[in-house]
């Protein structure tokens, strides 16, 4: 049996759903200005071990469609670091002074059975290894491994 390594992991952040409102307003509904940081790690709930990428910020929205803004698809070359098999995505609320964490999620790419993109909808967790019972919303993204890159 010949094992073919897939040297690229492609992650496309699609949308958030029912994200936490961190920007409190006196009049009207509270909102957030969400954006995502995407990277790879070598273990479940591990720290980033790759370069990270950032989606654009979606202003005043708890159900952001990151696909509408473009720049939501990221390619990670793991040919030199094949142990980087876990996707880590953190969602933040953009503010001028500090960026509030909204949640994070992980995906184990060793579970992928083909090079076709797999779309997943996952519940956001609090910070890694810190558990709470607060509903943080959901994040939908697609992920795949590729042997080579097509012109995308």
C-alpha positions, 0 to 999 in steps of 0.5 A: 500500500502506498500512502500519499501525503497531502501537503496542503490543508485548505480552510474556508470560513463560511459563517457564524451563527448566534455569536455572543454580543460583546458590544453593549448598546444603550439603545438598540440591540447589542452586537459584536464585530466578529473576525476569525483567526485560523491556523494549525496545531499538532494536537487537539486544543493545542497552541498555533504551530503554523502561521495564522490567517485572519478573516475580514471583520464583519461589523455589527453582526451576530450571524456573519457571512464571512464568504461575502467579504472574500479573503475567507479561504486559507491554504496551509502548506504542511509539506515540511511539517506533516504533524500539523493535522488540527485546524484551530479557529478563534473568533474575536470581537474587534474593538479599538482598545482590545479584542474580546474572545467570542470562542474557538473550535478545532477540527482533526484533519486526520478524519478526512476521508477524501480530498473533497471539502467537508463542511462542518458546523461546530459549537464554539468553546470558551478558551482552550482548556477552560470550560464554561456553560455559556452559549457562544454560538456556532461556526461553519467552515469547510476543510480539505487536504490536497495533494497539489493546488489547483488554480483557485 
